[in-house]
Amino acid sequence: MHGLKAVRANGSEAKIDIFSRAKEPAANPMLTTYYLSGKISYEQLFPLGTQEEISKQYRADFKGGVEIIGLDAASKALYFSDGSRERYGRILIATGAAPVVPPFCKIGSRRVFTMRTPQDAIAIKKFVETEKPRHCVVAGASMVGIKAAESMDMLGVPYTLADLAPGIFPHAATPAIAKEIARRLICRGADLRLGAGITGLKEYGGKLEVRFGDRVQETDMLILCLGTRPDVGWCEGQLDLDKGILVADTMETSVPGIFAAGDCCQALELQSGRLRPLGLWASARRQGEAAGGNMAGGDFRYRGDILQNITRFMDMDFVSAGDVSIPGESVFFRPRDKKWEMEAIFKDGALCAFNILGNVSAGGVLTASLAKLVKLTKNVLENISGTGDLSALDAIRKGILSRHGLEGSLIDRLSGQPTGEAASCGKRND
């Protein structure tokens, strides 16, 4: 959708067709659990408007419920499930990602669900309302998994949250923060099975039997939140692929005139300097804008992003930025009022990742700071406010962090200015 906007914003009057497997307009996958728990209405799942509104505003022919099954990159032709074939001048692939489903889990079962699309949320909501389940297993302690568990909690369904990884948010949480989140969830009555991946599933007598290694859990329903894979199987052999479609900074694929954006592609992750699936709504938006602008004949670049997440669940605010898998020195901080906590990871004296639990304001400041620090290091920073400012934190933002209880020496270290005094902050501060 942001690619579509950019095509029109850059003056193109080309004919545009939009094909989608879904019959509904573009939905935000992050909002499905909000609908499930009753926090938003069905209409709010579609933040960019209805099909009719989109088609009218951007002069595009929306064709929902259409399955694309193949691509001929050489002739820029798309093949459809009804046997038809059409050629296009330029193509933007934005097929997103599909949920990971173990081979022994049958999505055809009325008791097994994924949590990705509006249809998924509708199916779960209907099942809970009609079947009145007494227990649910949520597989995957991911961002989606924790929100699915929260939805079950709000709907009054006891749940077990399980993951093969030893901690909550295995790709986003630092060890100390993951441990604290788990402690709080247990205090709320959550049944956690961490370090216990699903190894088998049976359905009998209106129940499910979920196996975790040598342990068995009987349940009424199973929600799979085990991550996603880029939806690119239909274009294998036509474009350069890894896990997803590989793109240049123009968002163009290995074939001129064919672009990709969003969860289906691998774009620049700044810290590693590698093309990776980012899975972030904001990144997808910027990728779409670059792709659409270039499809319209412009010269636009996607400059990359750092990994980052912010979410609220079960009265907890969680902020993560940077690659928490980078080995380094861990610094834990909790202010004297103990209202929030932070774990930061430093490598060679520089901040490379952090988690904050309970303070969105400080998290926002530090996320922007880390992004700026990484871009300064990679020489890709554009539009710096304040000529010649090479510090990741200006005086105003340092003041904000100070008001939230952070010590001056640690603030300097977080801003990329390590000193002998700051080095003393490496010890755990309770």
Secondary structure, DSSP 8 states (H G I E B T S, - for coil): -HHHHHHHHTT----EEEEESSSS----GGGHHHHHTTSS-GGGG-TT--HHHHHHHHTEEEEES--EEEEETTTTEEEETTS-EEE-SSEEE---EEE---TT--TTSTTEEE-SSHHHHHHHHHHHHHH--S-EEEE--SHHHHHHHHHHHHTT--EEEEESSSSSSTTT--HHHHHHHHHHHHHTT-EEEET----EEEEETTEEEEEETTEEEEESEEEE---EEES-GGGTTTS-BSSSEE--TT-B-SSTTEEE-GGGEEEEETTTTEEE----HHHHHHHHHHHHHHHTT-------B--EEEEEETTEEEEEEE-TTS--EEEEE--TT-S-EEEEEEETTEEEEEEEES-HHHHHHHHHHHHHHHHHHHT---S-SSTT---SS-HHHHHHHHHTT--HHHHHHHTT---HHHHGGGS-B-
